[in-house]
Structure formats: C-alpha cells, structure tokens
C-alpha cells in the first residue's frame, strides 16, 4: 500500500517508535495522522509536529480503542492504516510477578491489537483495502531473557498478526509486524539489557523499515538483521538454540529477577 494520501492512526505516539512512525507517515505524504497515547501532552506534541490530532486512550481497554476509531473517522472519514504500536515492558521475572501484572501486560501487549483489528477491520473490508501494523518485538520470535510476561505477550502479538494476514490477506488487508531488538526509547532508557546484544537502533530506523514494509506488503519487519538468522537457527534445531539461550541467560543471570 502506498502511504501517500492515506489516513493513519498510531498508538503509543507520544514518544519512541510511535512518535517516529507518526513523523515518518507525515513526511511520506499521509493525508492525516492521529496520535494516540495515555500521555496526552506527549501525543499533542506529536500531533502538532504532524499537523494531526491527539487522542488520549488506554489501548488495553476496548471502549478507548472504539473512541479512537470514532475520532479518526470524524477527522478524515475513515482509516486506511492502523498502527497498533503501544506496548509495555511489564514486570520482569516470573516467580514474583503478580496476577494483576500479568493482566496488565496482557491487555496492553495483546488485547490492544485484538481490539484494534476487531473494530477497524469492518470498514477496511467494506472498502476492500486497509493495513494493520502491529509492534511486537524480537522477543516474540525468540524470547526475552528474564521476563516471562514480555516473552509470552510478544509471542502472542506475533501469532495474532500472522493469523490476521492468513485470514484477511486475500481480501485486500495488508498486515505487518515489527519485531526489533533494542530501540532507543523510554522503555530502554535504563539500559538495553540482553536485548541490546546486537546494538540499539534509533526509533527513526524502525519507522523507516515499517513504511518500507507497508509499501511492499512485507509481513515481518526486523530492523536488526541478526534476528532473521536467529529465527532460522531456532527453526532448524530447537534444542541447540535453547542451549545457546541458556548460556546467554547465564551471562546475565546476576541481573535477572526471579
């Protein structure tokens, strides 16, 4: 799908990848950009930069997603590209992670994608065209050392995106899934940890790769080239790959919570 003249929604738009995506869509000639975030001040700053509008929302709550879609429809008469980008790192570890922490990360990192697709797909299917982009993580393809919640939810996000592509790809719906390693955002402000093993990239690099994927209808967006090689190794010899990940875990074990 060509980005020029398209109507775009980006969640998690106050900073990081979401802000970079909003700016990239605007520079590429998008007709409108709706910047969505719980941080309304940050979303308003982004909206100002892209001549768009800001909407405050908790993406883990379906009524908020419905309201975002309604606001975007009011602005431009519809949505062509919905970027379900918002996500959280959650509480690290496993044994001491509470049920409410699991629920919170599940709502933001998984249900937000489900709510967005369920409520925006009908108008896209009616037109016979639309694009869904979800931000997951390399952790969704591999795993995240030291964080069960992040690993599980990002894997679910990748799986849901794949299901959408399989189910609706032949009906004019494009789907891309962003799976980077460490990106310089608020989430990695305290240090990249294990995810930075292959270096950190700027949010703008991830955004550029996303726009390229949308224009080429490419499903998997992996700004870190190493990720695809790791996926191949995992697919060809799972036991050997797990052994390698256990060794990596050992290198960082002192800084990993239970």
NORDA-V43691 format. One record per pair of residues at least 6 apart in sequence whose C-alpha atoms are under 8 Angstrom apart, sorted by the first residue. I is the first residue (numbers start at 1). J is the second residue. If there is no record, write none. Layout:
I_J / I_J
//
This chain:
1_131 / 1_174 / 1_214 / 1_215 / 1_216 / 1_217 / 2_214 / 2_215 / 3_25 / 3_28 / 3_29 / 3_30 / 3_211 / 3_214 / 3_215 / 4_28 / 4_29 / 4_30 / 4_31 / 5_29 / 5_30 / 5_31 / 5_32 / 6_29 / 6_30 / 6_31 / 6_32 / 6_79 / 6_80 / 6_81 / 7_30 / 7_31 / 7_32 / 7_33 / 7_76 / 7_78 / 7_79 / 7_80 / 7_81 / 8_25 / 8_30 / 8_31 / 8_32 / 8_33 / 8_34 / 8_79 / 8_80 / 8_81 / 8_82 / 8_83 / 9_33 / 9_34 / 9_35 / 9_36 / 9_72 / 9_79 / 9_81 / 9_82 / 9_83 / 10_18 / 10_21 / 10_22 / 10_33 / 10_34 / 10_35 / 10_36 / 10_82 / 10_83 / 10_84 / 10_85 / 11_18 / 11_35 / 11_36 / 11_37 / 11_59 / 11_83 / 11_84 / 11_85 / 11_86 / 12_18 / 12_19 / 12_35 / 12_36 / 12_37 / 12_38 / 12_84 / 12_85 / 12_86 / 12_87 / 13_19 / 13_20 / 13_21 / 13_22 / 13_35 / 13_36 / 13_37 / 13_42 / 13_43 / 13_46 / 13_85 / 13_86 / 14_35 / 14_36 / 14_37 / 14_39 / 14_40 / 14_41 / 14_42 / 14_43 / 14_44 / 14_45 / 14_46 / 15_42 / 15_43 / 15_46 / 15_185 / 15_186 / 16_184 / 16_185 / 16_186 / 16_203 / 17_85 / 17_185 / 17_203 / 17_204 / 17_206 / 17_207 / 18_85 / 18_86 / 19_35 / 19_46 / 20_203 / 20_204 / 20_207 / 21_204 / 21_207 / 21_208 / 22_33 / 22_35 / 22_46 / 22_50 / 23_46 / 23_49 / 23_50 / 24_204 / 24_207 / 24_208 / 24_211 / 25_33 / 25_211 / 26_32 / 26_33 / 26_50 / 32_51 / 32_52 / 32_76 / 33_47 / 33_50 / 33_51 / 33_52 / 33_53 / 34_47 / 34_52 / 34_53 / 34_54 / 34_55 / 34_72 / 35_43 / 35_44 / 35_46 / 35_47 / 35_52 / 35_53 / 35_54 / 35_55 / 36_43 / 36_54 / 36_55 / 36_56 / 36_57 / 36_68 / 37_43 / 37_54 / 37_55 / 37_56 / 37_57 / 37_58 / 37_59 / 37_86 / 38_56 / 38_57 / 38_58 / 39_56 / 40_54 / 40_55 / 40_56 / 43_54 / 43_55 / 43_56 / 44_53 / 44_54 / 46_54 / 47_53 / 47_54 / 55_68 / 55_71 / 57_64 / 57_65 / 57_68 / 58_64 / 58_65 / 59_65 / 59_86 / 59_107 / 59_108 / 59_112 / 60_104 / 60_107 / 60_108 / 60_109 / 60_111 / 60_112 / 61_107 / 61_112 / 61_115 / 62_112 / 62_115 / 62_116 / 65_112 / 65_115 / 65_116 / 65_119 / 66_116 / 66_119 / 69_79 / 69_119 / 69_120 / 72_78 / 72_79 / 73_79 / 78_123 / 79_120 / 79_123 / 79_124 / 79_130 / 80_124 / 80_129 / 80_130 / 80_131 / 81_130 / 81_131 / 81_132 / 81_133 / 82_116 / 82_120 / 82_131 / 82_132 / 82_133 / 83_132 / 83_133 / 83_134 / 83_135 / 84_112 / 84_113 / 84_116 / 84_132 / 84_133 / 84_134 / 84_135 / 85_133 / 85_134 / 85_135 / 85_136 / 86_108 / 86_109 / 86_135 / 87_108 / 87_109 / 87_135 / 88_105 / 88_108 / 88_109 / 88_187 / 89_105 / 89_150 / 89_187 / 90_101 / 90_104 / 90_105 / 90_149 / 90_150 / 91_97 / 91_101 / 91_147 / 91_149 / 92_146 / 92_147 / 92_148 / 92_149 / 92_150 / 92_256 / 92_257 / 93_146 / 93_147 / 93_148 / 93_149 / 93_256 / 93_257 / 93_258 / 94_146 / 94_147 / 94_148 / 94_149 / 94_257 / 94_258 / 95_258 / 96_258 / 102_149 / 105_149 / 105_150 / 105_153 / 106_149 / 106_153 / 109_136 / 109_153 / 109_154 / 109_157 / 110_153 / 110_154 / 110_156 / 110_157 / 113_134 / 113_157 / 114_160 / 117_132 / 121_130 / 124_130 / 124_173 / 125_171 / 125_172 / 125_173 / 128_171 / 128_172 / 128_173 / 129_171 / 129_172 / 129_173 / 129_174 / 130_172 / 130_173 / 130_174 / 131_173 / 131_174 / 131_175 / 131_214 / 132_173 / 132_174 / 132_175 / 132_176 / 133_175 / 133_176 / 133_177 / 133_178 / 134_157 / 134_161 / 134_175 / 134_176 / 134_177 / 134_178 / 135_177 / 135_178 / 135_179 / 136_154 / 136_155 / 136_157 / 136_158 / 136_177 / 136_178 / 136_179 / 136_180 / 137_154 / 137_178 / 137_179 / 137_180 / 137_181 / 138_179 / 138_180 / 138_181 / 138_222 / 138_227 / 139_150 / 139_151 / 139_154 / 139_155 / 139_179 / 139_181 / 140_151 / 140_152 / 140_153 / 140_154 / 140_155 / 140_156 / 140_157 / 140_158 / 140_179 / 141_155 / 141_158 / 141_179 / 141_231 / 142_230 / 142_231 / 142_234 / 143_151 / 143_155 / 144_150 / 144_151 / 144_194 / 144_195 / 145_194 / 145_249 / 146_249 / 146_256 / 146_257 / 146_258 / 158_177 / 161_175 / 161_176 / 161_177 / 162_175 / 164_175 / 165_173 / 165_174 / 165_175 / 165_219 / 168_174 / 169_175 / 174_214 / 174_217 / 175_214 / 175_217 / 175_218 / 175_219 / 176_210 / 176_213 / 176_214 / 176_217 / 176_218 / 176_219 / 176_220 / 176_221 / 177_219 / 177_220 / 177_221 / 178_206 / 178_210 / 178_220 / 178_221 / 178_222 / 179_220 / 179_221 / 179_222 / 179_223 / 180_206 / 180_221 / 180_222 / 180_223 / 180_224 / 180_227 / 181_195 / 181_196 / 181_198 / 181_200 / 181_223 / 181_224 / 181_227 / 182_188 / 182_192 / 182_195 / 182_196 / 182_199 / 182_200 / 182_201 / 183_192 / 183_200 / 183_201 / 183_202 / 183_203 / 184_200 / 184_201 / 184_202 / 184_203 / 185_203 / 192_200 / 194_252 / 198_224 / 198_226 / 205_223 / 206_223 / 209_221 / 209_222 / 209_223 / 210_221 / 213_219 / 213_220 / 213_221 / 222_228 / 233_241 / 234_240 / 234_241 / 234_242
//
